[in-house]
């Protein structure tokens, strides 16, 4: 049972990190502190969000509130890392929107194939 929980947390985390690093690199971000900071904040927010979904539920309200909290936390984190509020908000919104949408597409594809 614990192995299943670990996998349920690690796969979304790994996918989120890869996708969001890709978005940052696409946007031209090359500073190591920002890229590694993205990994660090994703470990915190992604694991927290997925644990919350497991224990609180994955209804629409839970997902929306959770995602908004993640965007807020990551926007503040990126603002602190890059020193620019607008850029921090853009990074957070784009990274989270793209990783969320890619996750939804993945879920749809898996459900169609199974």
C-alpha positions in Angstrom: 0.0 0.0 0.0 2.8 2.5 0.8 4.6 1.7 -2.4 1.4 2.5 -4.3 1.2 5.9 -2.5 4.8 6.7 -3.2 4.3 5.9 -6.9 1.0 8.0 -6.9 3.1 10.9 -5.7 6.3 10.4 -7.6 5.0 10.1 -11.2 3.0 13.4 -11.1 5.9 15.1 -9.4 8.4 13.9 -12.0 6.1 14.8 -14.8 5.5 18.3 -13.4 9.2 19.0 -12.8 10.1 18.0 -16.4 7.2 19.9 -17.9 7.8 23.1 -15.9 11.5 23.1 -16.5 10.7 22.7 -20.2 8.5 25.8 -20.0 11.1 27.8 -18.2 13.8 26.8 -20.6 11.4 27.6 -23.6 10.9 31.1 -22.0 14.6 31.6 -22.1 15.3 31.1 -18.4 18.8 29.8 -17.8 19.6 30.9 -14.3 20.5 27.8 -12.2 18.9 29.3 -9.1 15.5 29.7 -10.9 15.6 26.3 -12.5 16.6 24.5 -9.2 14.2 26.7 -7.3 11.5 25.5 -9.6 12.4 21.9 -8.7 12.4 22.7 -5.0 9.0 24.5 -5.0 7.4 21.8 -7.1 8.5 19.1 -4.6 6.7 21.2 -1.9 3.6 22.2 -3.9 3.0 19.1 -6.0 3.4 16.6 -3.2 1.2 18.7 -0.9 -1.5 19.1 -3.6 -1.6 15.4 -4.4 -1.7 14.4 -0.7 -4.5 16.9 -0.2 -6.4 15.4 -3.2 -6.0 11.9 -1.7 -7.2 12.8 1.8 -9.6 15.6 1.2 -10.9 14.5 -2.2 -10.4 15.4 -5.8 -13.7 17.2 -6.5 -13.8 20.3 -8.7 -13.7 22.7 -5.7 -10.8 20.9 -4.1 -8.8 20.9 -7.4 -9.5 24.6 -8.2 -8.7 25.8 -4.7 -5.6 23.6 -4.6 -4.3 24.8 -8.0 -4.9 28.4 -7.1 -2.9 28.0 -3.9 -0.1 26.4 -5.9 -0.1 29.2 -8.4 0.0 31.8 -5.6 2.8 30.0 -3.7 4.9 29.5 -6.8 4.3 33.1 -8.0 5.7 34.4 -4.7 8.6 31.9 -4.9 9.5 32.9 -8.5 9.1 36.6 -7.6 11.6 36.1 -4.8 14.0 34.2 -7.1 13.9 36.5 -10.1 13.3 39.8 -8.3 10.4 40.8 -10.6 6.8 40.4 -9.5 5.3 40.3 -13.0 7.8 37.8 -14.3 7.2 35.6 -11.2 3.5 35.6 -11.8 3.9 34.9 -15.5 6.3 32.0 -14.8 3.9 30.5 -12.2 0.8 30.9 -14.4 2.4 29.5 -17.6 4.2 26.6 -15.8 1.1 25.5 -13.9 -1.4 26.0 -16.7 0.7 24.0 -19.2 1.6 21.2 -16.7 -2.1 21.0 -15.6 -3.4 20.8 -19.2 -0.8 18.2 -20.1 -1.8 16.2 -17.1 -5.4 16.3 -18.1 -4.6 15.3 -21.7 -2.6 12.4 -20.3 -5.5 11.3 -18.2 -7.9 11.5 -21.2 -5.5 9.5 -23.4 -5.1 6.8 -20.8 -8.8 6.5 -20.2 -9.4 6.2 -24.0 -6.7 3.6 -24.4 -7.9 1.4 -21.5 
